[in-house]
Amino acid sequence: MYVDDVLIIYNTDHNSPENISHQINMIHPNLSFTPTYEENNTISFLDLLITRNNNTLDINIYRKPTTTDTTINYI
């Protein structure tokens, strides 16, 4: 079984990213959890841009900086 993308939302008053990583990686020796941390209250997950504002989450479409928004016509 392979799991690629996991989003974890947690309370920083009760847990830390390092502790979560450590606990998950201890479940099984073949399990390797590599976290990506938010920057400026924002993180990209799949094709979403998730921004934390107070007690809410704003969700928008995430576009990579190299996106050209060009499509190729199929005839």
mmCIF file as gemmi writes it, N, C-alpha and C atoms, coordinates in Angstrom:
data_model
loop_
_atom_site.group_PDB
_atom_site.id
_atom_site.type_symbol
_atom_site.label_atom_id
_atom_site.label_alt_id
_atom_site.label_comp_id
_atom_site.label_asym_id
_atom_site.label_entity_id
_atom_site.label_seq_id
_atom_site.pdbx_PDB_ins_code
_atom_site.Cartn_x
_atom_site.Cartn_y
_atom_site.Cartn_z
_atom_site.occupancy
_atom_site.B_iso_or_equiv
_atom_site.pdbx_formal_charge
_atom_site.auth_seq_id
_atom_site.auth_asym_id
_atom_site.pdbx_PDB_model_num
ATOM 1 N N . MET Axp A 1 ? 0.844 -1.174 0 1 0 ? 1 A 1
ATOM 2 C CA . MET Axp A 1 ? 0 0 0 1 0 ? 1 A 1
ATOM 3 C C . MET Axp A 1 ? 0.887 1.234 0 1 0 ? 1 A 1
ATOM 4 N N . TYR Axp A 2 ? 0.451 2.25 -0.702 1 0 ? 2 A 1
ATOM 5 C CA . TYR Axp A 2 ? 1.236 3.468 -0.818 1 0 ? 2 A 1
ATOM 6 C C . TYR Axp A 2 ? 0.333 4.665 -0.576 1 0 ? 2 A 1
ATOM 7 N N . VAL Axp A 3 ? 0.716 5.514 0.352 1 0 ? 3 A 1
ATOM 8 C CA . VAL Axp A 3 ? -0.023 6.749 0.614 1 0 ? 3 A 1
ATOM 9 C C . VAL Axp A 3 ? 0.913 7.897 0.295 1 0 ? 3 A 1
ATOM 10 N N . ASP Axp A 4 ? 0.458 8.79 -0.537 1 0 ? 4 A 1
ATOM 11 C CA . ASP Axp A 4 ? 1.335 9.847 -1.008 1 0 ? 4 A 1
ATOM 12 C C . ASP Axp A 4 ? 1.069 11.181 -0.319 1 0 ? 4 A 1
ATOM 13 N N . ASP Axp A 5 ? -0.168 11.583 -0.208 1 0 ? 5 A 1
ATOM 14 C CA . ASP Axp A 5 ? -0.497 12.909 0.308 1 0 ? 5 A 1
ATOM 15 C C . ASP Axp A 5 ? -1.409 12.811 1.529 1 0 ? 5 A 1
ATOM 16 N N . VAL Axp A 6 ? -0.979 13.427 2.607 1 0 ? 6 A 1
ATOM 17 C CA . VAL Axp A 6 ? -1.759 13.449 3.837 1 0 ? 6 A 1
ATOM 18 C C . VAL Axp A 6 ? -1.739 14.875 4.37 1 0 ? 6 A 1
ATOM 19 N N . LEU Axp A 7 ? -2.886 15.387 4.72 1 0 ? 7 A 1
ATOM 20 C CA . LEU Axp A 7 ? -2.981 16.712 5.324 1 0 ? 7 A 1
ATOM 21 C C . LEU Axp A 7 ? -3.361 16.529 6.782 1 0 ? 7 A 1
ATOM 22 N N . ILE Axp A 8 ? -2.537 17.071 7.673 1 0 ? 8 A 1
ATOM 23 C CA . ILE Axp A 8 ? -2.798 16.971 9.105 1 0 ? 8 A 1
ATOM 24 C C . ILE Axp A 8 ? -3.011 18.38 9.647 1 0 ? 8 A 1
ATOM 25 N N . ILE Axp A 9 ? -4.149 18.578 10.279 1 0 ? 9 A 1
ATOM 26 C CA . ILE Axp A 9 ? -4.449 19.854 10.931 1 0 ? 9 A 1
ATOM 27 C C . ILE Axp A 9 ? -4.466 19.579 12.427 1 0 ? 9 A 1
ATOM 28 N N . TYR Axp A 10 ? -3.693 20.33 13.162 1 0 ? 10 A 1
ATOM 29 C CA . TYR Axp A 10 ? -3.551 20.061 14.592 1 0 ? 10 A 1
ATOM 30 C C . TYR Axp A 10 ? -3.475 21.365 15.38 1 0 ? 10 A 1
ATOM 31 N N . ASN Axp A 11 ? -3.646 21.254 16.671 1 0 ? 11 A 1
ATOM 32 C CA . ASN Axp A 11 ? -3.595 22.391 17.578 1 0 ? 11 A 1
ATOM 33 C C . ASN Axp A 11 ? -2.157 22.542 18.071 1 0 ? 11 A 1
ATOM 34 N N . THR Axp A 12 ? -1.523 23.659 17.774 1 0 ? 12 A 1
ATOM 35 C CA . THR Axp A 12 ? -0.128 23.874 18.17 1 0 ? 12 A 1
ATOM 36 C C . THR Axp A 12 ? 0.035 24.034 19.675 1 0 ? 12 A 1
ATOM 37 N N . ASP Axp A 13 ? -1.054 24.251 20.392 1 0 ? 13 A 1
ATOM 38 C CA . ASP Axp A 13 ? -0.967 24.315 21.85 1 0 ? 13 A 1
ATOM 39 C C . ASP Axp A 13 ? -0.75 22.929 22.455 1 0 ? 13 A 1
ATOM 40 N N . HIS Axp A 14 ? -1.113 21.885 21.708 1 0 ? 14 A 1
ATOM 41 C CA . HIS Axp A 14 ? -1.04 20.525 22.235 1 0 ? 14 A 1
ATOM 42 C C . HIS Axp A 14 ? 0.004 19.653 21.548 1 0 ? 14 A 1
ATOM 43 N N . ASN Axp A 15 ? 0.498 20.083 20.394 1 0 ? 15 A 1
ATOM 44 C CA . ASN Axp A 15 ? 1.425 19.257 19.639 1 0 ? 15 A 1
ATOM 45 C C . ASN Axp A 15 ? 2.365 20.121 18.82 1 0 ? 15 A 1
ATOM 46 N N . SER Axp A 16 ? 3.456 19.523 18.374 1 0 ? 16 A 1
ATOM 47 C CA . SER Axp A 16 ? 4.403 20.231 17.51 1 0 ? 16 A 1
ATOM 48 C C . SER Axp A 16 ? 4.601 19.41 16.237 1 0 ? 16 A 1
ATOM 49 N N . PRO Axp A 17 ? 5.009 20.04 15.159 1 0 ? 17 A 1
ATOM 50 C CA . PRO Axp A 17 ? 5.246 19.293 13.917 1 0 ? 17 A 1
ATOM 51 C C . PRO Axp A 17 ? 6.315 18.209 14.097 1 0 ? 17 A 1
ATOM 52 N N . GLU Axp A 18 ? 7.325 18.519 14.872 1 0 ? 18 A 1
ATOM 53 C CA . GLU Axp A 18 ? 8.4 17.557 15.106 1 0 ? 18 A 1
ATOM 54 C C . GLU Axp A 18 ? 7.877 16.323 15.852 1 0 ? 18 A 1
ATOM 55 N N . ASN Axp A 19 ? 7.025 16.545 16.849 1 0 ? 19 A 1
ATOM 56 C CA . ASN Axp A 19 ? 6.457 15.435 17.612 1 0 ? 19 A 1
ATOM 57 C C . ASN Axp A 19 ? 5.561 14.561 16.728 1 0 ? 19 A 1
ATOM 58 N N . ILE Axp A 20 ? 4.755 15.181 15.9 1 0 ? 20 A 1
ATOM 59 C CA . ILE Axp A 20 ? 3.879 14.43 14.997 1 0 ? 20 A 1
ATOM 60 C C . ILE Axp A 20 ? 4.721 13.589 14.042 1 0 ? 20 A 1
ATOM 61 N N . SER Axp A 21 ? 5.737 14.188 13.452 1 0 ? 21 A 1
ATOM 62 C CA . SER Axp A 21 ? 6.633 13.465 12.544 1 0 ? 21 A 1
ATOM 63 C C . SER Axp A 21 ? 7.28 12.283 13.243 1 0 ? 21 A 1
ATOM 64 N N . HIS Axp A 22 ? 7.78 12.526 14.406 1 0 ? 22 A 1
ATOM 65 C CA . HIS Axp A 22 ? 8.452 11.475 15.179 1 0 ? 22 A 1
ATOM 66 C C . HIS Axp A 22 ? 7.495 10.323 15.478 1 0 ? 22 A 1
ATOM 67 N N . GLN Axp A 23 ? 6.303 10.629 15.934 1 0 ? 23 A 1
ATOM 68 C CA . GLN Axp A 23 ? 5.323 9.599 16.275 1 0 ? 23 A 1
ATOM 69 C C . GLN Axp A 23 ? 4.911 8.772 15.049 1 0 ? 23 A 1
ATOM 70 N N . ILE Axp A 24 ? 4.687 9.428 13.942 1 0 ? 24 A 1
ATOM 71 C CA . ILE Axp A 24 ? 4.282 8.71 12.727 1 0 ? 24 A 1
ATOM 72 C C . ILE Axp A 24 ? 5.416 7.813 12.233 1 0 ? 24 A 1
ATOM 73 N N . ASN Axp A 25 ? 6.636 8.325 12.25 1 0 ? 25 A 1
ATOM 74 C CA . ASN Axp A 25 ? 7.771 7.535 11.773 1 0 ? 25 A 1
ATOM 75 C C . ASN Axp A 25 ? 8.093 6.352 12.675 1 0 ? 25 A 1
ATOM 76 N N . MET Axp A 26 ? 7.605 6.344 13.896 1 0 ? 26 A 1
ATOM 77 C CA . MET Axp A 26 ? 7.846 5.226 14.805 1 0 ? 26 A 1
ATOM 78 C C . MET Axp A 26 ? 6.817 4.101 14.65 1 0 ? 26 A 1
ATOM 79 N N . ILE Axp A 27 ? 5.778 4.307 13.863 1 0 ? 27 A 1
ATOM 80 C CA . ILE Axp A 27 ? 4.735 3.296 13.7 1 0 ? 27 A 1
ATOM 81 C C . ILE Axp A 27 ? 5.278 2.024 13.058 1 0 ? 27 A 1
ATOM 82 N N . HIS Axp A 28 ? 6.086 2.21 12.019 1 0 ? 28 A 1
ATOM 83 C CA . HIS Axp A 28 ? 6.631 1.054 11.296 1 0 ? 28 A 1
ATOM 84 C C . HIS Axp A 28 ? 7.976 1.453 10.691 1 0 ? 28 A 1
ATOM 85 N N . PRO Axp A 29 ? 8.958 0.535 10.652 1 0 ? 29 A 1
ATOM 86 C CA . PRO Axp A 29 ? 10.276 0.896 10.139 1 0 ? 29 A 1
ATOM 87 C C . PRO Axp A 29 ? 10.281 1.289 8.65 1 0 ? 29 A 1
ATOM 88 N N . ASN Axp A 30 ? 9.314 0.803 7.896 1 0 ? 30 A 1
ATOM 89 C CA . ASN Axp A 30 ? 9.258 1.152 6.475 1 0 ? 30 A 1
ATOM 90 C C . ASN Axp A 30 ? 8.463 2.433 6.201 1 0 ? 30 A 1
ATOM 91 N N . LEU Axp A 31 ? 7.928 3.004 7.228 1 0 ? 31 A 1
ATOM 92 C CA . LEU Axp A 31 ? 7.135 4.222 7.076 1 0 ? 31 A 1
ATOM 93 C C . LEU Axp A 31 ? 8.038 5.436 7.215 1 0 ? 31 A 1
ATOM 94 N N . SER Axp A 32 ? 7.986 6.293 6.22 1 0 ? 32 A 1
ATOM 95 C CA . SER Axp A 32 ? 8.804 7.502 6.249 1 0 ? 32 A 1
ATOM 96 C C . SER Axp A 32 ? 7.915 8.706 5.968 1 0 ? 32 A 1
ATOM 97 N N . PHE Axp A 33 ? 7.744 9.518 6.965 1 0 ? 33 A 1
ATOM 98 C CA . PHE Axp A 33 ? 6.901 10.702 6.866 1 0 ? 33 A 1
ATOM 99 C C . PHE Axp A 33 ? 7.802 11.92 6.704 1 0 ? 33 A 1
ATOM 100 N N . THR Axp A 34 ? 7.641 12.636 5.597 1 0 ? 34 A 1
ATOM 101 C CA . THR Axp A 34 ? 8.43 13.833 5.335 1 0 ? 34 A 1
ATOM 102 C C . THR Axp A 34 ? 7.486 15.023 5.289 1 0 ? 34 A 1
ATOM 103 N N . PRO Axp A 35 ? 7.491 15.849 6.317 1 0 ? 35 A 1
ATOM 104 C CA . PRO Axp A 35 ? 6.533 16.963 6.359 1 0 ? 35 A 1
ATOM 105 C C . PRO Axp A 35 ? 6.939 18.148 5.484 1 0 ? 35 A 1
ATOM 106 N N . THR Axp A 36 ? 5.929 18.862 5.057 1 0 ? 36 A 1
ATOM 107 C CA . THR Axp A 36 ? 6.1 20.158 4.409 1 0 ? 36 A 1
ATOM 108 C C . THR Axp A 36 ? 5.373 21.16 5.287 1 0 ? 36 A 1
ATOM 109 N N . TYR Axp A 37 ? 6.062 22.175 5.71 1 0 ? 37 A 1
ATOM 110 C CA . TYR Axp A 37 ? 5.491 23.134 6.656 1 0 ? 37 A 1
ATOM 111 C C . TYR Axp A 37 ? 4.91 24.343 5.925 1 0 ? 37 A 1
ATOM 112 N N . GLU Axp A 38 ? 3.936 24.953 6.547 1 0 ? 38 A 1
ATOM 113 C CA . GLU Axp A 38 ? 3.345 26.157 5.956 1 0 ? 38 A 1
ATOM 114 C C . GLU Axp A 38 ? 4.33 27.314 6.049 1 0 ? 38 A 1
ATOM 115 N N . GLU Axp A 39 ? 4.212 28.229 5.108 1 0 ? 39 A 1
ATOM 116 C CA . GLU Axp A 39 ? 5.002 29.456 5.107 1 0 ? 39 A 1
ATOM 117 C C . GLU Axp A 39 ? 4.033 30.621 4.98 1 0 ? 39 A 1
ATOM 118 N N . ASN Axp A 40 ? 4.168 31.589 5.851 1 0 ? 40 A 1
ATOM 119 C CA . ASN Axp A 40 ? 3.269 32.751 5.871 1 0 ? 40 A 1
ATOM 120 C C . ASN Axp A 40 ? 1.806 32.334 5.958 1 0 ? 40 A 1
ATOM 121 N N . ASN Axp A 41 ? 1.53 31.33 6.807 1 0 ? 41 A 1
ATOM 122 C CA . ASN Axp A 41 ? 0.173 30.812 7.029 1 0 ? 41 A 1
ATOM 123 C C . ASN Axp A 41 ? -0.439 30.179 5.789 1 0 ? 41 A 1
ATOM 124 N N . THR Axp A 42 ? 0.41 29.766 4.83 1 0 ? 42 A 1
ATOM 125 C CA . THR Axp A 42 ? -0.08 29.2 3.584 1 0 ? 42 A 1
ATOM 126 C C . THR Axp A 42 ? 0.676 27.921 3.26 1 0 ? 42 A 1
ATOM 127 N N . ILE Axp A 43 ? -0.054 26.965 2.686 1 0 ? 43 A 1
ATOM 128 C CA . ILE Axp A 43 ? 0.576 25.724 2.227 1 0 ? 43 A 1
ATOM 129 C C . ILE Axp A 43 ? -0.154 25.246 0.982 1 0 ? 43 A 1
ATOM 130 N N . SER Axp A 44 ? 0.582 24.656 0.058 1 0 ? 44 A 1
ATOM 131 C CA . SER Axp A 44 ? -0.067 24.053 -1.112 1 0 ? 44 A 1
ATOM 132 C C . SER Axp A 44 ? -0.231 22.568 -0.844 1 0 ? 44 A 1
ATOM 133 N N . PHE Axp A 45 ? -1.414 22.067 -1.126 1 0 ? 45 A 1
ATOM 134 C CA . PHE Axp A 45 ? -1.73 20.658 -0.937 1 0 ? 45 A 1
ATOM 135 C C . PHE Axp A 45 ? -2.519 20.193 -2.139 1 0 ? 45 A 1
ATOM 136 N N . LEU Axp A 46 ? -1.961 19.22 -2.843 1 0 ? 46 A 1
ATOM 137 C CA . LEU Axp A 46 ? -2.517 18.769 -4.116 1 0 ? 46 A 1
ATOM 138 C C . LEU Axp A 46 ? -2.609 19.995 -5.03 1 0 ? 46 A 1
ATOM 139 N N . ASP Axp A 47 ? -3.764 20.332 -5.541 1 0 ? 47 A 1
ATOM 140 C CA . ASP Axp A 47 ? -3.889 21.523 -6.39 1 0 ? 47 A 1
ATOM 141 C C . ASP Axp A 47 ? -4.59 22.661 -5.665 1 0 ? 47 A 1
ATOM 142 N N . LEU Axp A 48 ? -4.448 22.672 -4.334 1 0 ? 48 A 1
ATOM 143 C CA . LEU Axp A 48 ? -5.099 23.699 -3.526 1 0 ? 48 A 1
ATOM 144 C C . LEU Axp A 48 ? -4.068 24.565 -2.82 1 0 ? 48 A 1
ATOM 145 N N . LEU Axp A 49 ? -4.41 25.805 -2.634 1 0 ? 49 A 1
ATOM 146 C CA . LEU Axp A 49 ? -3.629 26.716 -1.818 1 0 ? 49 A 1
ATOM 147 C C . LEU Axp A 49 ? -4.467 27.002 -0.579 1 0 ? 49 A 1
ATOM 148 N N . ILE Axp A 50 ? -3.981 26.552 0.57 1 0 ? 50 A 1
ATOM 149 C CA . ILE Axp A 50 ? -4.737 26.677 1.814 1 0 ? 50 A 1
ATOM 150 C C . ILE Axp A 50 ? -4.075 27.741 2.674 1 0 ? 50 A 1
ATOM 151 N N . THR Axp A 51 ? -4.854 28.755 3.058 1 0 ? 51 A 1
ATOM 152 C CA . THR Axp A 51 ? -4.354 29.85 3.867 1 0 ? 51 A 1
ATOM 153 C C . THR Axp A 51 ? -5.109 29.898 5.182 1 0 ? 51 A 1
ATOM 154 N N . ARG Axp A 52 ? -4.357 29.982 6.255 1 0 ? 52 A 1
ATOM 155 C CA . ARG Axp A 52 ? -4.947 30.03 7.598 1 0 ? 52 A 1
ATOM 156 C C . ARG Axp A 52 ? -5.154 31.489 7.988 1 0 ? 52 A 1
ATOM 157 N N . ASN Axp A 53 ? -6.41 31.856 8.274 1 0 ? 53 A 1
ATOM 158 C CA . ASN Axp A 53 ? -6.777 33.199 8.723 1 0 ? 53 A 1
ATOM 159 C C . ASN Axp A 53 ? -7.555 33.069 10.022 1 0 ? 53 A 1
ATOM 160 N N . ASN Axp A 54 ? -6.925 33.455 11.111 1 0 ? 54 A 1
ATOM 161 C CA . ASN Axp A 54 ? -7.546 33.325 12.428 1 0 ? 54 A 1
ATOM 162 C C . ASN Axp A 54 ? -8.044 31.899 12.632 1 0 ? 54 A 1
ATOM 163 N N . ASN Axp A 55 ? -9.342 31.701 12.714 1 0 ? 55 A 1
ATOM 164 C CA . ASN Axp A 55 ? -9.898 30.358 12.939 1 0 ? 55 A 1
ATOM 165 C C . ASN Axp A 55 ? -10.546 29.769 11.69 1 0 ? 55 A 1
ATOM 166 N N . THR Axp A 56 ? -10.176 30.27 10.53 1 0 ? 56 A 1
ATOM 167 C CA . THR Axp A 56 ? -10.759 29.754 9.29 1 0 ? 56 A 1
ATOM 168 C C . THR Axp A 56 ? -9.657 29.377 8.309 1 0 ? 56 A 1
ATOM 169 N N . LEU Axp A 57 ? -10.037 28.583 7.323 1 0 ? 57 A 1
ATOM 170 C CA . LEU Axp A 57 ? -9.137 28.214 6.242 1 0 ? 57 A 1
ATOM 171 C C . LEU Axp A 57 ? -9.715 28.731 4.933 1 0 ? 57 A 1
ATOM 172 N N . ASP Axp A 58 ? -8.918 29.463 4.182 1 0 ? 58 A 1
ATOM 173 C CA . ASP Axp A 58 ? -9.309 29.908 2.847 1 0 ? 58 A 1
ATOM 174 C C . ASP Axp A 58 ? -8.673 28.962 1.844 1 0 ? 58 A 1
ATOM 175 N N . ILE Axp A 59 ? -9.469 28.515 0.889 1 0 ? 59 A 1
ATOM 176 C CA . ILE Axp A 59 ? -8.987 27.549 -0.087 1 0 ? 59 A 1
ATOM 177 C C . ILE Axp A 59 ? -9.128 28.131 -1.485 1 0 ? 59 A 1
ATOM 178 N N . ASN Axp A 60 ? -8.032 28.107 -2.232 1 0 ? 60 A 1
ATOM 179 C CA . ASN Axp A 60 ? -8.006 28.583 -3.61 1 0 ? 60 A 1
ATOM 180 C C . ASN Axp A 60 ? -7.29 27.547 -4.467 1 0 ? 60 A 1
ATOM 181 N N . ILE Axp A 61 ? -7.342 27.735 -5.758 1 0 ? 61 A 1
ATOM 182 C CA . ILE Axp A 61 ? -6.61 26.858 -6.67 1 0 ? 61 A 1
ATOM 183 C C . ILE Axp A 61 ? -5.141 27.234 -6.617 1 0 ? 61 A 1
ATOM 184 N N . TYR Axp A 62 ? -4.277 26.229 -6.516 1 0 ? 62 A 1
ATOM 185 C CA . TYR Axp A 62 ? -2.843 26.468 -6.49 1 0 ? 62 A 1
ATOM 186 C C . TYR Axp A 62 ? -2.27 26.345 -7.891 1 0 ? 62 A 1
ATOM 187 N N . ARG Axp A 63 ? -1.514 27.335 -8.289 1 0 ? 63 A 1
ATOM 188 C CA . ARG Axp A 63 ? -0.818 27.329 -9.569 1 0 ? 63 A 1
ATOM 189 C C . ARG Axp A 63 ? 0.673 27.428 -9.297 1 0 ? 63 A 1
ATOM 190 N N . LYS Axp A 64 ? 1.439 26.532 -9.877 1 0 ? 64 A 1
ATOM 191 C CA . LYS Axp A 64 ? 2.886 26.584 -9.732 1 0 ? 64 A 1
ATOM 192 C C . LYS Axp A 64 ? 3.398 27.862 -10.383 1 0 ? 64 A 1
ATOM 193 N N . PRO Axp A 65 ? 4.519 28.381 -9.91 1 0 ? 65 A 1
ATOM 194 C CA . PRO Axp A 65 ? 5.068 29.606 -10.509 1 0 ? 65 A 1
ATOM 195 C C . PRO Axp A 65 ? 5.359 29.467 -12.003 1 0 ? 65 A 1
ATOM 196 N N . THR Axp A 66 ? 5.577 28.247 -12.476 1 0 ? 66 A 1
ATOM 197 C CA . THR Axp A 66 ? 5.885 28.033 -13.896 1 0 ? 66 A 1
ATOM 198 C C . THR Axp A 66 ? 4.648 27.803 -14.754 1 0 ? 66 A 1
ATOM 199 N N . THR Axp A 67 ? 3.453 27.9 -14.188 1 0 ? 67 A 1
ATOM 200 C CA . THR Axp A 67 ? 2.219 27.663 -14.929 1 0 ? 67 A 1
ATOM 201 C C . THR Axp A 67 ? 2.055 28.706 -16.029 1 0 ? 67 A 1
ATOM 202 N N . THR Axp A 68 ? 1.694 28.229 -17.234 1 0 ? 68 A 1
ATOM 203 C CA . THR Axp A 68 ? 1.492 29.142 -18.355 1 0 ? 68 A 1
ATOM 204 C C . THR Axp A 68 ? 0.029 29.274 -18.738 1 0 ? 68 A 1
ATOM 205 N N . ASP Axp A 69 ? -0.85 28.415 -18.176 1 0 ? 69 A 1
ATOM 206 C CA . ASP Axp A 69 ? -2.27 28.405 -18.517 1 0 ? 69 A 1
ATOM 207 C C . ASP Axp A 69 ? -2.494 28.232 -20.017 1 0 ? 69 A 1
ATOM 208 N N . THR Axp A 70 ? -1.588 27.521 -20.648 1 0 ? 70 A 1
ATOM 209 C CA . THR Axp A 70 ? -1.707 27.226 -22.079 1 0 ? 70 A 1
ATOM 210 C C . THR Axp A 70 ? -2.23 25.812 -22.242 1 0 ? 70 A 1
ATOM 211 N N . THR Axp A 71 ? -3.177 25.652 -23.145 1 0 ? 71 A 1
ATOM 212 C CA . THR Axp A 71 ? -3.686 24.312 -23.441 1 0 ? 71 A 1
ATOM 213 C C . THR Axp A 71 ? -3.406 23.978 -24.885 1 0 ? 71 A 1
ATOM 214 N N . ILE Axp A 72 ? -3.314 22.692 -25.145 1 0 ? 72 A 1
ATOM 215 C CA . ILE Axp A 72 ? -3.105 22.227 -26.514 1 0 ? 72 A 1
ATOM 216 C C . ILE Axp A 72 ? -4.437 21.699 -27.022 1 0 ? 72 A 1
ATOM 217 N N . ASN Axp A 73 ? -4.856 22.214 -28.159 1 0 ? 73 A 1
ATOM 218 C CA . ASN Axp A 73 ? -6.12 21.764 -28.753 1 0 ? 73 A 1
ATOM 219 C C . ASN Axp A 73 ? -5.989 20.367 -29.281 1 0 ? 73 A 1
ATOM 220 N N . TYR Axp A 74 ? -7.008 19.583 -29.04 1 0 ? 74 A 1
ATOM 221 C CA . TYR Axp A 74 ? -7.059 18.219 -29.567 1 0 ? 74 A 1
ATOM 222 C C . TYR Axp A 74 ? -8.099 18.178 -30.67 1 0 ? 74 A 1
ATOM 223 N N . ILE Axp A 75 ? -7.686 17.739 -31.835 1 0 ? 75 A 1
ATOM 224 C CA . ILE Axp A 75 ? -8.616 17.706 -32.975 1 0 ? 75 A 1
ATOM 225 C C . ILE Axp A 75 ? -9.056 16.303 -33.236 1 0 ? 75 A 1
